[in-house]
Structure formats: C-alpha cells, structure tokens
C-alpha cells in the first residue's frame, strides 16, 4: 500500500489531518527515511483512514508499508 502528499512550496510546512484510502496501521515516510530503516519516520493511519501529517517546506511525504 502506498499514499503520497504532494510537494509543499516554501515558506512554511503544512501540518494537517489528511483522509486516506489506506487501511489502519503504521506506515513509513519513504521520502524522509534512510534506506532500509524507518526509525523516526512513521505515520499512523487511524481506523477511519485519517492521518495527521506534517509536510516540510519544500518537501513531500510518501507513505509505504
């Protein structure tokens, strides 16, 4: 499973709750994570499909199992 949040232009980060089609669980932000490790880069999707995510300025988020 995979979901993405688009690039955020400067100057500020975007912090909000997104509605996804992902099943509940913990996903790795593969944009920020080191190869082979998700330490500190996990995002939890709730039972209702929502996830609170911070997209850094000039950044993106891509969630993957």
VEXZARO-411593 format. One line per field, with one value per residue: residue number from 1; x, y, z of N, C-alpha, C in turn; residue in one letter. Coordinates in Angstrom, 2 decimals. Layout:
// VEXZARO-411593
i: NUM/...
n_u: X/...
n_v: Y/...
n_w: Z/...
ca_u: X/...
ca_v: Y/...
ca_w: Z/...
c_u: X/...
c_v: Y/...
c_w: Z/...
aa: A/...
// end
This chain:
// VEXZARO-411593
i: 1/2/3/4/5/6/7/8/9/10/11/12/13/14/15/16/17/18/19/20/21/22/23/24/25/26/27/28/29/30/31/32/33/34/35/36/37/38/39/40/41/42/43/44/45/46/47/48/49/50/51/52/53/54/55/56/57/58/59/60/61/62/63/64/65
n_u: 0.83/0.42/0.68/0.63/1.63/1.54/4.28/5.24/5.25/7.61/6.98/6.44/5.85/3.35/0.85/-1.52/-4.59/-5.10/-7.32/-7.17/-7.06/-5.96/-5.62/-6.01/-3.06/0.56/2.74/5.62/7.37/8.78/10.16/11.56/12.88/15.80/17.41/16.19/15.47/13.07/13.12/11.90/10.38/7.75/4.21/0.96/-2.02/-5.36/-8.28/-10.39/-9.21/-7.79/-4.90/-2.59/-0.34/2.81/4.04/7.09/8.38/9.14/9.12/8.01/5.75/5.64/3.94/4.45/4.08
n_v: -1.17/2.26/5.80/9.29/12.66/15.75/17.87/20.64/24.04/26.65/29.21/27.77/24.88/22.29/21.29/19.03/17.10/14.43/12.69/9.39/6.50/4.37/1.35/1.05/1.46/1.47/3.38/3.96/6.94/7.21/9.17/10.63/8.73/6.72/4.46/1.20/1.58/2.85/4.37/6.79/7.96/7.23/7.09/7.07/5.65/6.06/4.11/5.21/6.00/8.37/10.49/12.36/14.55/16.09/18.04/18.97/22.29/22.88/20.16/16.70/13.95/10.48/7.62/4.25/0.71
n_w: 0.00/-0.66/-0.33/-1.12/-0.37/-1.85/-2.96/-0.96/-1.33/-0.42/2.07/4.39/6.50/6.18/8.25/8.93/9.12/7.07/4.89/3.97/1.77/2.86/4.79/8.39/10.34/10.71/8.81/6.72/6.08/3.23/1.90/3.78/5.32/5.99/3.70/4.07/6.73/8.99/11.19/13.34/11.36/10.98/10.33/11.60/10.53/11.23/12.28/10.84/8.51/8.53/8.87/10.68/9.46/8.96/6.49/5.35/4.60/1.21/0.78/0.77/1.41/1.44/1.95/2.87/3.19
ca_u: 0.00/1.21/-0.05/1.58/1.17/2.37/5.28/4.75/6.14/8.01/7.99/6.03/5.41/1.90/0.50/-2.97/-5.09/-5.49/-8.12/-6.53/-7.77/-5.13/-6.15/-5.37/-1.74/1.71/3.39/6.90/7.55/9.97/10.89/12.45/13.57/17.02/17.14/16.16/15.12/12.01/13.23/11.52/9.67/6.48/2.94/-0.13/-3.33/-6.40/-9.31/-11.24/-8.41/-7.14/-3.53/-2.08/0.98/3.49/4.82/8.04/8.50/9.95/9.24/6.89/5.59/5.16/3.77/4.57/4.12
ca_v: 0.00/3.49/7.06/10.40/14.03/16.49/18.88/21.86/25.16/27.46/29.18/27.11/23.49/22.07/20.32/18.84/15.73/14.03/11.48/8.50/5.25/3.32/0.71/1.45/0.86/2.37/3.44/4.63/8.05/6.80/10.35/11.08/7.60/6.18/3.17/0.05/1.93/3.85/4.93/8.19/8.47/6.52/7.80/6.15/5.87/5.63/3.21/5.93/6.34/9.67/10.55/13.71/14.55/17.37/18.07/20.07/23.26/22.35/18.72/15.83/12.76/9.30/6.55/2.91/-0.32
ca_w: 0.00/-0.75/-0.48/-1.16/-0.17/-2.80/-2.61/-0.33/-1.64/0.73/3.10/5.63/6.46/6.21/9.29/8.92/9.09/5.72/4.75/3.01/1.50/3.43/5.99/9.64/10.57/10.72/7.50/6.69/5.14/2.50/1.45/4.86/5.95/5.39/3.04/4.95/8.10/9.09/12.53/13.49/10.18/10.84/10.43/11.92/9.91/12.16/11.75/9.88/7.33/8.64/9.39/10.88/8.81/8.73/5.25/5.50/3.50/0.11/0.97/0.41/2.24/0.72/2.92/2.30/4.23
c_u: 0.88/0.28/0.97/0.86/2.09/3.34/4.62/5.70/6.50/7.00/7.63/5.69/3.89/1.63/-1.02/-3.32/-5.63/-6.38/-7.48/-7.45/-6.98/-5.83/-5.38/-4.03/-0.67/2.45/4.68/6.88/8.86/10.74/11.93/13.31/14.85/16.69/17.21/15.78/14.05/12.06/12.91/10.73/8.37/5.29/1.85/-1.41/-4.37/-7.41/-10.21/-10.48/-7.71/-5.74/-3.14/-0.62/1.51/4.34/5.78/7.99/9.48/10.12/7.99/6.85/5.07/5.12/3.77/4.62/5.49
c_v: 1.24/4.68/8.18/11.72/14.89/17.47/20.12/23.01/25.95/28.57/28.31/25.65/23.44/20.99/20.20/17.37/15.46/12.80/10.64/7.32/4.07/2.66/1.19/0.73/1.92/2.24/4.24/5.77/7.79/7.98/10.75/9.96/7.23/4.84/2.03/0.33/3.01/4.57/6.42/8.77/7.74/7.45/6.77/6.59/5.26/4.71/3.88/6.39/7.67/9.53/12.01/13.72/15.97/17.22/19.24/21.04/22.71/20.83/17.99/14.68/11.65/8.15/5.20/1.91/-0.92
c_w: 0.00/-0.91/-0.51/-0.91/-1.01/-2.16/-2.02/-0.64/-0.39/0.96/4.31/5.42/6.53/7.25/9.33/8.94/7.69/5.80/3.65/2.71/2.06/4.61/7.23/9.80/10.60/9.40/7.61/5.66/4.41/1.90/2.50/5.44/5.21/4.73/4.05/6.39/8.10/10.43/12.54/12.34/9.92/10.98/10.67/11.22/10.85/11.47/10.72/8.64/7.40/9.22/9.53/10.45/8.72/7.48/5.37/4.32/2.47/0.21/0.52/1.41/1.33/1.71/2.23/3.43/4.34
aa: X/X/X/X/X/X/X/X/X/X/X/X/X/X/X/X/X/X/X/X/X/X/X/X/X/X/X/X/X/X/X/X/X/X/X/X/X/X/X/X/X/X/X/X/X/X/X/X/X/X/X/X/X/X/X/X/X/X/X/X/X/X/X/X/X
// end
